[in-house]
Structure formats: C-alpha cells, structure tokens
C-alpha cells in the first residue's frame, strides 16, 4: 500500500522531478542522496496561503514546519515533516474554524530556545494579532493562544504577518497592514514574541484616496530589513516598484545612502529607490480588471554578495502578465523581463498570477508558476505548472531556458516557495483547485531538493 505521505502523479511528473534533482546535483555539494524520494511529497492537505506573509514555513531541528489555512473549514494549521526520517509527523490545528481566507496563513519565527512562534490574523476583519508558541522539542505541541489587540477608532482590522529581526537592537518585528491607514505598520517584541508593543507607521501611500502599498520584506542580514513595495493595488493604480533598507531606525538606499530617520515619519514611495516605472494612473480601459503597466511585488532574496534581488509581476492585460527581476550589483539595479506569467488566476483578481520564488542559497535559480510557455508565451493545454531556470546577470527573457519540473495539465500548481536551513533545501507549492482567495481546495506539495551529507 502506498504511504499517504506521498502524492504520485505519473511518469511525466517523475521524470520532470528527476531532471530537476539532476540539475541541482550538478551545482550543489549536498544534493539529496539517491535514497531520497524523487516523487512529490504532500506536506499538508486542504491548505492554502497568500504571498504577503513570511516565513510561511521554516526548517528547524531537522523538521519542516508548514503553515496553512483550510479553504474548507478556515482552520489555521501547522504540519510537521521529519526531514531526516522522511515522514510526516502530523498536523496541528492552532485555531479551528477561524476564517476560510488565504490571507490568514500564520508566519513563523524560530526562537533562540528552538521553539516556534506563530502569528496570524483575519483579513481585515479584526484588530487582533493571534499568536502562540510551540514546545522546543515537539512542534505539534503548542501553548495557550494569545492575542495582541489594537486600539484605534477606524473599523477595518489588520492583516498580513511578517516576522523579521534586527539583532543588535534585540527586537523581533511583526510587519503587517494596518486597518487604520491600510499602510505597512509594525509592532515589536523584545522577548521573542511573548509580548508586543511599539506600534509604528512604517510606509505611507501618496496617491489620492485610500490606497494600500504592497510590501515584500527581506532579511538582508541580521541587522538589516529590506522592503520592496508599490503605491497600491494593481486593481486601483498603475504601480511602480520601489526599494529601501531599514536599520538603526532609519531608511537607506541599497548602496547605503541614507534616506531619512523613521522618527521623521513613515517612508514615502517618492523617497525610496524606484526600480520600475509603472503607468502612474488610475485609468483602466474597458475589459481590463487592473491598470495596465502595473507592477506588483512577488519575491525577494539576496545574492552571494548580500545584495538584494527582487521578483515582481507586471500586468499588461487580464490574459498577459510578465515576470520581471531586478538585481542590485553593488552600484545600480539591473531590471529585466524574465518570463511570461500567463493569464490571471480568476476574474475578480486580474493581477493574481501563479507567482515566483528564488532559491534562498543561490538566487540565480528561479522558480515560476505559469499557464503558458514562460519563454514564448504560447498557451499550453492546461493549468499553471512549475518551471525552473538559472538566470545570470546578463540573461533576459530571450536567453533564459525554462524547464518544467512537473506536469499536471488539468491541475493548478501555483505559489511556489523555496526555503533552506541546516543543510536542507525544500521547494513547496500549492496544488489543486483554486477559485478565489476564499474558495480553494489545494494541498501543500513539494520536493526536498537537498539534504546534509
């Protein structure tokens, strides 16, 4: 009888995954051994996630811990996979029947004692951050659920959790979207997530009306947090893409040039480095669900020198999105188109794509999800599939060679996420029906790409 830990998808999938493992073996000193599974593993059933919360999965003590939100019950869940023993240990529900919404996925932080902090919130429906802490020895055992309650007069609540640190200040940051302003805001903890305080407005929008800058955060080093962000939602504005570093209570450009102190007010887009120029308008032609020539944040990483690398999507029309990548080389930014991203996931959110991710240890390796040929834009016969490529500083869409890592023409494979720690490297994504952000029936699947020797 087949083990329930693995999902088997036929000869084409096995061959494609084997090709991926072979490609990594050629460039990695600690590629998964011949005894490792070459088929997809199901790490959590009935779970989904958005892409504005991180880390959504962590590796600690030889365990892969994955967070997810049930699209059927709204349960906030954690699955634990033993990477050394190569088996699923189980799934724990942290908050039953919370809300069926992919925005509510928990973010994790590995505490100094080896325990995990998980933080989650509803999609703007509560002024509450929910959180709890695991046992350091058993990630299926969690302590009492706690709540941090915000006090402000506006009705909307918070959403999106992102946990990052600035070690020399002894602070853990939780960056989130505020209900009061719809802007990126943070609270901090000086005791690794036991208590929270210091609510601070981080980035402010400059477009007339109520807009929502969308950030992706980057732990650039132990004392620097990078942030890539837009003016608003592509549905409402023709976004440009911006970048800044945050450390020592101040904002900086990628080359270290100081922008200003946070005490002087939240960062404005016009004060940051503009990486890509969008259409800078709210006008949408008939038949367009979003504003043409609108960028949206997607992925962040650092290269071997510690320089930031940004992945983002560009909306041209409901049926034509592009993946772009911007790399800082120490003196300036190299920005280019790298792949066709295909059609939108569904009509209500016409800027939603299958997304992309970087290999966290070698950001030249990139994974994308597309329902068209990433090189040509030619439509295939099926749904979104996962592709990989190695991209050098001189490559663009004309020279990049994308390879499929699996093939399931009738099933969506979206929102890839790569992570590494302790000698392990894992690629995860969501597989299955995805109708809207509150209506989905996906599983978290993936491949263990590397193991310690």
C-alpha positions as CSV (number, residue, x, y, z in Angstrom):
1,X,0.0,0.0,0.0
2,X,1.3,3.5,-0.9
3,X,2.2,5.7,2.0
4,X,-0.2,8.7,2.5
5,X,2.8,11.0,2.8
6,X,3.5,11.0,-0.9
7,X,1.4,12.1,-3.9
8,X,2.2,10.2,-7.1
9,X,1.4,11.9,-10.4
10,X,2.6,9.6,-13.1
11,X,5.5,9.1,-15.3
12,X,5.8,12.6,-16.6
13,X,5.9,14.1,-13.1
14,X,8.5,11.5,-12.0
15,X,10.7,12.2,-15.0
16,X,10.5,16.0,-14.6
17,X,11.3,15.9,-10.9
18,X,14.2,13.6,-11.6
19,X,15.5,16.1,-14.2
20,X,15.2,18.9,-11.5
21,X,17.2,16.8,-9.0
22,X,19.8,16.0,-11.5
23,X,20.2,19.8,-12.3
24,X,20.7,20.6,-8.7
25,X,23.1,17.7,-8.3
26,X,25.3,19.3,-10.9
27,X,25.6,22.5,-8.9
28,X,25.2,21.5,-5.3
29,X,27.7,19.7,-3.0
30,X,24.9,18.4,-0.8
31,X,22.2,17.3,-3.2
32,X,19.7,14.9,-1.9
33,X,21.1,11.4,-2.0
34,X,19.9,8.6,-4.2
35,X,17.9,7.3,-1.3
36,X,15.7,10.4,-1.2
37,X,12.3,10.4,-2.8
38,X,12.1,11.6,-6.4
39,X,8.3,12.0,-6.3
40,X,6.3,14.9,-5.0
41,X,5.6,14.8,-1.3
42,X,2.3,16.1,0.2
43,X,3.2,18.1,3.3
44,X,-0.3,19.3,4.2
45,X,-3.7,18.5,2.8
46,X,-6.5,21.1,2.5
47,X,-4.3,24.2,2.9
48,X,-3.5,27.4,1.1
49,X,-1.6,30.6,1.6
50,X,-1.3,34.1,0.2
51,X,2.2,35.6,-0.6
52,X,2.3,38.6,1.7
53,X,3.1,36.7,4.9
54,X,6.5,35.2,5.7
55,X,8.0,32.9,6.7
56,X,5.1,30.6,5.9
57,X,7.3,27.6,6.5
58,X,10.6,27.0,8.4
59,X,13.2,24.3,8.9
60,X,14.4,23.7,12.5
61,X,15.8,20.6,14.3
62,X,15.5,18.5,11.1
63,X,11.8,19.3,10.8
64,X,10.0,21.1,8.1
65,X,7.1,23.1,9.7
66,X,4.5,24.4,7.2
67,X,1.6,26.7,7.9
68,X,-1.7,26.8,6.0
69,X,-5.3,27.9,6.1
70,X,-8.0,25.4,5.2
71,X,-10.2,26.5,2.3
72,X,-13.0,24.3,3.6
73,X,-13.2,25.0,7.4
74,X,-11.0,28.1,7.9
75,X,-8.7,26.1,10.3
76,X,-5.3,27.6,11.0
77,X,-3.0,24.6,10.7
78,X,0.6,23.5,11.2
79,X,2.1,20.4,9.6
80,X,5.4,18.9,10.8
81,X,7.5,16.8,8.4
82,X,10.6,14.9,9.7
83,X,13.2,15.6,7.1
84,X,15.7,13.1,8.5
85,X,13.2,10.3,8.8
86,X,11.4,11.4,5.7
87,X,7.9,11.1,7.1
88,X,5.0,13.3,8.0
89,X,4.7,13.5,11.8
90,X,1.2,15.1,11.8
91,X,-0.9,18.2,11.6
92,X,-1.9,20.5,14.5
93,X,-4.9,22.9,14.3
94,X,-3.9,26.2,16.1
95,X,-7.2,27.9,15.6
96,X,-10.3,25.9,14.5
97,X,-12.9,27.5,12.1
98,X,-11.0,30.8,12.1
99,X,-11.9,32.1,8.6
100,X,-11.6,30.5,5.1
101,X,-9.3,33.1,3.6
102,X,-5.7,32.6,2.3
103,X,-4.6,35.9,3.8
104,X,-4.8,34.4,7.3
105,X,-1.9,32.0,7.0
106,X,0.5,32.1,10.0
107,X,4.0,33.5,9.9
108,X,6.7,31.7,11.9
109,X,9.8,32.6,13.9
110,X,12.4,30.2,15.3
111,X,13.1,31.4,18.8
112,X,16.6,31.1,20.4
113,X,15.5,28.1,22.6
114,X,14.3,26.2,19.4
115,X,10.6,26.7,20.0
116,X,8.5,28.3,17.3
117,X,6.3,31.4,17.4
118,X,3.3,31.5,15.1
119,X,1.3,34.7,14.4
120,X,-1.8,35.1,12.3
121,X,-4.8,37.5,11.8
122,X,-8.0,37.7,9.9
123,X,-8.3,39.5,6.6
124,X,-9.0,43.0,7.9
125,X,-12.0,41.8,10.0
126,X,-10.4,42.1,13.5
127,X,-8.0,44.5,15.2
128,X,-6.2,41.4,16.7
129,X,-3.0,39.5,16.1
130,X,-3.3,35.9,17.4
131,X,-0.2,34.1,18.4
132,X,1.1,31.1,20.3
133,X,4.5,29.3,21.0
134,X,5.4,25.7,20.5
135,X,7.4,23.3,22.6
136,X,11.1,23.4,21.7
137,X,11.1,19.7,21.4
138,X,7.8,18.9,19.7
139,X,6.3,21.2,17.0
140,X,3.0,19.5,17.3
141,X,2.7,20.8,20.9
142,X,1.7,24.4,21.3
143,X,1.0,26.6,24.3
144,X,-2.1,28.7,25.0
145,X,-3.3,31.0,22.2
146,X,-2.8,34.7,23.0
147,X,-4.0,38.0,21.4
148,X,-2.5,41.4,20.8
149,X,-5.4,43.9,20.5
150,X,-5.0,47.2,18.7
151,X,-6.9,50.3,19.9
152,X,-7.8,52.8,17.2
153,X,-11.2,54.2,16.1
154,X,-11.3,53.0,12.5
155,X,-13.4,49.9,11.8
156,X,-11.1,47.9,9.5
157,X,-8.7,45.4,11.1
158,X,-5.2,44.2,10.5
159,X,-3.9,41.6,8.0
160,X,-0.6,40.0,6.7
161,X,2.0,39.0,9.2
162,X,5.8,39.2,8.6
163,X,8.3,38.3,11.3
164,X,11.9,39.7,10.9
165,X,14.6,40.6,13.4
166,X,17.2,43.3,14.0
167,X,19.6,41.5,16.3
168,X,21.7,44.4,17.5
169,X,18.5,46.1,18.8
170,X,17.3,42.9,20.4
171,X,14.0,43.2,18.6
172,X,11.6,41.0,16.7
173,X,9.4,42.9,14.2
174,X,5.9,42.0,13.1
175,X,5.2,43.9,9.9
176,X,1.5,44.0,8.9
177,X,-1.1,46.0,7.0
178,X,-2.8,48.4,9.4
179,X,-6.6,48.8,9.4
180,X,-6.4,52.4,10.4
181,X,-4.3,53.5,7.3
182,X,-4.1,50.4,5.1
183,X,-0.4,51.1,5.2
184,X,2.5,48.9,6.3
185,X,3.0,49.2,10.0
186,X,4.9,47.2,12.7
187,X,4.9,46.2,16.3
188,X,8.0,44.8,18.1
189,X,8.8,42.3,20.8
190,X,11.9,42.3,23.0
191,X,11.2,38.9,24.4
192,X,11.0,36.8,21.3
193,X,7.2,37.1,20.8
194,X,5.9,36.7,24.4
195,X,4.7,40.3,24.4
196,X,4.3,43.1,21.8
197,X,4.4,46.9,21.8
198,X,5.7,50.0,19.8
199,X,3.0,50.2,17.1
200,X,4.7,52.3,14.3
201,X,3.6,53.6,10.9
202,X,6.3,52.3,8.5
203,X,5.3,53.2,4.9
204,X,2.8,55.8,3.8
205,X,0.9,56.0,0.5
206,X,1.0,59.2,-1.6
207,X,-1.8,58.6,-4.1
208,X,-5.1,60.5,-3.7
209,X,-7.7,58.3,-1.9
210,X,-7.3,55.3,0.3
211,X,-4.6,53.1,-1.2
212,X,-2.6,50.1,0.0
213,X,1.2,49.8,-0.6
214,X,2.0,46.1,-1.0
215,X,5.4,45.2,0.6
216,X,7.6,42.2,0.4
217,X,10.2,42.0,3.2
218,X,13.7,40.7,3.1
219,X,16.0,39.7,6.0
220,X,19.0,41.1,4.1
221,X,21.3,40.4,7.1
222,X,20.9,40.0,10.9
223,X,20.5,43.8,11.3
224,X,19.0,45.0,8.0
225,X,15.5,44.5,6.7
226,X,14.9,45.3,3.0
227,X,11.5,46.2,1.7
228,X,10.2,46.1,-1.9
229,X,6.8,47.8,-2.3
230,X,4.3,49.5,-4.5
231,X,1.9,52.6,-4.2
232,X,-1.2,50.4,-4.1
233,X,-3.2,47.5,-5.5
234,X,-2.8,47.0,-9.3
235,X,-6.6,46.9,-9.5
236,X,-6.6,50.6,-8.5
237,X,-3.3,52.1,-9.6
238,X,-0.6,51.7,-12.2
239,X,2.1,50.8,-9.7
240,X,5.8,51.4,-9.9
241,X,8.2,49.3,-7.8
242,X,10.3,50.7,-5.0
243,X,13.0,49.5,-2.6
244,X,14.6,50.6,0.7
245,X,16.6,49.1,3.5
246,X,15.7,49.7,7.2
247,X,18.2,49.5,10.1
248,X,19.3,51.6,13.0
249,X,15.9,53.3,13.0
250,X,16.4,54.7,9.5
251,X,15.8,54.1,5.8
252,X,18.7,53.7,3.3
253,X,19.1,53.0,-0.4
254,X,20.6,49.7,-1.4
255,X,24.1,51.2,-1.7
256,X,23.9,52.5,1.9
257,X,23.0,56.1,1.1
258,X,20.7,57.3,4.0
259,X,17.2,58.4,3.1
260,X,15.9,59.6,6.4
261,X,15.1,58.5,10.0
262,X,11.8,56.8,10.8
263,X,11.4,59.3,13.6
264,X,10.9,61.9,10.8
265,X,7.8,60.0,9.5
266,X,7.0,56.9,7.5
267,X,8.8,56.3,4.2
268,X,7.0,57.7,1.1
269,X,7.4,55.9,-2.2
270,X,8.9,59.1,-3.7
271,X,11.7,58.9,-1.1
272,X,12.7,55.3,-1.9
273,X,14.6,53.9,-5.0
274,X,12.2,53.5,-7.9
275,X,13.1,50.2,-9.6
276,X,10.4,50.1,-12.3
277,X,8.2,52.9,-13.6
278,X,4.6,51.9,-13.9
279,X,1.8,53.8,-15.7
280,X,1.2,56.1,-12.7
281,X,-2.6,56.3,-13.3
282,X,-5.9,55.1,-12.0
283,X,-7.4,54.8,-15.5
284,X,-8.4,51.3,-16.8
285,X,-9.6,50.6,-20.3
286,X,-12.8,48.6,-20.8
287,X,-12.2,44.9,-20.2
288,X,-9.2,45.5,-18.0
289,X,-9.6,44.4,-14.4
290,X,-6.4,46.1,-13.3
291,X,-4.5,49.2,-14.5
292,X,-2.2,48.3,-17.4
293,X,1.6,48.5,-16.9
294,X,1.2,47.9,-13.2
295,X,3.9,46.2,-11.1
296,X,3.2,44.0,-8.1
297,X,5.6,42.6,-5.5
298,X,6.3,38.9,-5.6
299,X,9.6,37.7,-4.2
300,X,12.8,38.8,-2.5
301,X,16.3,37.3,-2.0
302,X,19.9,38.2,-1.6
303,X,22.8,37.1,-3.9
304,X,26.2,35.7,-2.8
305,X,27.4,39.2,-2.0
306,X,24.4,40.0,0.1
307,X,22.9,42.3,-2.5
308,X,19.1,42.4,-2.8
309,X,17.3,40.7,-5.6
310,X,13.6,41.4,-6.3
311,X,11.0,39.4,-8.3
312,X,7.7,41.0,-9.4
313,X,4.9,40.7,-11.8
314,X,3.7,43.1,-14.4
315,X,0.1,43.4,-15.5
316,X,-0.4,44.1,-19.2
317,X,-3.9,42.7,-19.5
318,X,-6.1,40.0,-17.9
319,X,-4.5,37.4,-20.2
320,X,-1.0,38.7,-20.3
321,X,1.3,39.0,-17.2
322,X,5.0,39.0,-17.1
323,X,7.6,38.1,-14.5
324,X,10.4,40.6,-14.0
325,X,13.6,40.5,-11.9
326,X,15.7,43.4,-10.5
327,X,19.2,42.7,-9.2
328,X,21.4,45.2,-7.3
329,X,25.0,44.7,-8.4
330,X,26.6,47.0,-5.7
331,X,26.3,50.2,-7.7
332,X,23.0,50.1,-9.5
333,X,19.9,48.0,-10.4
334,X,19.7,45.6,-13.3
335,X,16.0,45.2,-14.2
336,X,14.6,43.0,-16.9
337,X,11.8,40.7,-18.0
338,X,12.4,37.0,-17.4
339,X,9.3,35.1,-18.3
340,X,5.7,35.1,-19.4
341,X,3.4,34.6,-16.5
342,X,0.2,33.9,-18.4
343,X,-3.4,34.6,-17.5
344,X,-4.9,35.8,-14.2
345,X,-6.0,33.2,-11.7
346,X,-9.6,34.4,-11.7
347,X,-11.6,37.4,-13.0
348,X,-12.1,39.1,-9.6
349,X,-8.3,39.5,-9.1
350,X,-7.0,40.1,-12.5
351,X,-3.4,40.8,-11.2
352,X,-3.1,37.4,-9.5
353,X,-0.6,35.1,-11.2
354,X,1.0,31.8,-10.3
355,X,3.9,33.7,-8.7
356,X,7.7,33.1,-8.4
357,X,10.4,32.4,-5.9
358,X,14.2,32.4,-5.6
359,X,16.4,29.6,-4.3
360,X,17.4,31.1,-1.0
361,X,21.0,30.0,-1.2
362,X,21.6,30.6,-4.9
363,X,19.3,33.3,-6.2
364,X,20.4,32.7,-9.7
365,X,18.0,29.7,-9.6
366,X,14.4,30.9,-10.0
367,X,11.1,29.0,-9.9
368,X,7.9,30.3,-11.6
369,X,4.3,29.2,-12.0
370,X,2.7,29.9,-15.4
371,X,-0.1,28.6,-17.5
372,X,1.8,29.5,-20.7
373,X,5.3,28.7,-22.0
374,X,7.4,31.0,-19.9
375,X,9.8,31.6,-22.8
376,X,7.4,32.3,-25.7
377,X,4.0,33.0,-24.0
378,X,2.4,30.2,-26.1
379,X,-0.6,28.8,-24.4
380,X,-0.4,25.2,-23.3
381,X,-3.3,22.7,-23.0
382,X,-3.7,23.0,-19.2
383,X,-3.3,24.8,-15.9
384,X,-0.4,26.6,-14.1
385,X,2.7,24.5,-13.9
386,X,6.1,25.0,-12.1
387,X,9.2,25.8,-14.1
388,X,12.8,26.5,-13.1
389,X,15.8,28.2,-14.7
390,X,19.2,29.5,-13.8
391,X,19.5,33.2,-14.6
392,X,22.8,35.1,-14.9
393,X,23.2,38.9,-14.6
394,X,23.3,39.2,-18.4
395,X,20.3,37.0,-19.1
396,X,16.8,38.2,-20.1
397,X,13.7,36.5,-21.5
398,X,15.4,35.9,-24.9
399,X,18.2,33.8,-23.4
400,X,16.7,32.1,-20.3
401,X,15.9,28.4,-20.6
402,X,12.9,27.4,-18.5
403,X,12.4,23.7,-17.7
404,X,9.2,22.2,-16.3
405,X,9.7,20.3,-13.0
406,X,6.4,18.5,-13.1
407,X,3.4,18.3,-15.5
408,X,-0.2,18.0,-14.5
409,X,-2.2,19.6,-17.3
410,X,-5.6,19.5,-15.5
411,X,-4.5,20.7,-12.1
412,X,-3.2,24.1,-10.9
413,X,0.3,24.3,-9.4
414,X,0.8,27.8,-8.0
415,X,2.6,30.0,-5.5
416,X,6.0,28.3,-5.2
417,X,8.1,28.9,-2.1
418,X,11.7,27.8,-1.5
419,X,13.4,27.6,1.9
420,X,16.6,26.2,3.3
421,X,18.3,25.7,6.7
422,X,20.5,23.2,8.5
423,X,21.7,21.7,5.2
424,X,18.2,21.1,3.8
425,X,16.6,22.8,0.9
426,X,12.9,22.4,0.1
427,X,10.6,23.7,-2.7
428,X,6.9,23.9,-1.8
429,X,3.9,25.0,-3.8
430,X,0.1,24.7,-3.8
431,X,-1.6,22.0,-5.9
432,X,-5.2,21.7,-6.7
433,X,-8.4,23.7,-7.4
434,X,-8.1,27.4,-6.7
435,X,-11.2,29.5,-7.5
436,X,-10.8,32.6,-5.2
437,X,-8.9,33.6,-2.1
438,X,-11.8,32.2,0.0
439,X,-12.6,29.2,-2.2
440,X,-9.9,26.7,-2.8
441,X,-9.1,23.0,-2.2
442,X,-5.3,22.8,-2.6
443,X,-2.6,20.7,-0.9
444,X,0.9,21.8,0.0
445,X,3.2,19.7,-2.0
446,X,6.9,19.8,-2.8
447,X,10.3,18.3,-3.2
448,X,13.3,18.0,-0.8
449,X,16.0,19.3,-3.1
450,X,19.0,19.0,-0.8
451,X,19.9,17.2,2.4
452,X,23.0,17.4,4.6
453,X,25.7,14.8,3.9
